[in-house]
Amino acid sequence: MPRALWKGAISFGLVTIPVELHSAEEHREFKLAMLDKRDFSPVGYKRYSKKSGKEVPWADVVKGYEYEKGEYVGLSDEDFRRAEPKASQAIEIQAFVPADEVPVEYFETPYYLAPGRAGQQVYALLRETLRETGRIAIGEVVIRTVKHLAAIVPVGRALMLNTMRYPDQLRDAHDLDLPSAGLKGVRVSAKEAELAKRLVGDMAEHWRPGEFKDTYHEDLMRRIREKIKAGETREITEPERGAEAPRTAKVIDLAALLVRSLKEGQRAGRKAAHRRGTSAENVRSRSRRAHRKRA
């Protein structure tokens, strides 16, 4: 069992469910050093006092709020806890809302909630009740001294807590240069609209998350190995001449582009279907050979 980030309870009405919070994200990031390009020596960072200029060890660093110019009040984790003790100890459910009523832009970071000791029964009851009613629980929780709006959502056998943005944390889109509602204002023809629907229909699939993989880590490692093998570890790679220019947003013939996309999509679909069929036939062939051997 991984170490819990937070321990507390889900609370609604007179019901209390002891739970533990666990991260649901797997971060795959490169640990890249900052280098001086003149001699490739590592560039370091120092925490230093702006008053004395001397380095400050982590043990002496505290949080502070500047209430006047140059005047601070020190704050510890206990100060954050005392600010709202109840919020720091429980996820207070304020409402159960239909899952499809919460816009996607409100969701932020996923965590798993695991039942604490003696919490299995009521945990399962909440999970199945949410699933059967098609609702999610909305409440507030304090994680690492920061208060979050949060949603509790049933995901498989788990309850997932998704931290959310408060409405005042979302920027309004009214300052952006957006096309008017509908298609008339942008002069899209009925033919182009129909072709777009056909393209979407041809590419429609059920959600299969396993088919999507982040290959950037492997791609970058391959490039790193190429530079090491070529003895270019201390060379700063410059952009290639004649490299592909960024795609322009200008579309001369939208209908022609959609037709071409449809044809390419159909060819790709036939190739994928052929690969799946070949793979399935190989499995059947191996199964028949194994059966004959046993016989």
Secondary structure, 3 states (H helix, E strand, C coil): CCCCCEEEEEEECCEEEEEEEEECCCCCCCCCCCEECCCCEECCCCCECCCCCCECCHHHCCEEEEEECCEEEEECHHHHHHHCHHHHHEEEEEEEEEHHHCCHHHEEEEEEEEECCCCHHHHHHHHHHHHHHCEEEEEEEEECCEEEEEEEEEECCEEEEEEECCHHHCCCHHHCCCCCCCCHHHCCCHHHHHHHHHHHHHCCCCCCHHHCCCCHHHHHHHHHHHHHHCCCCCCCCCCCCCCCCCCCCCCCCHHHHHHHHHHHHHHHHHHHHHHHHHHHHHHHHHHHHHHHHHC
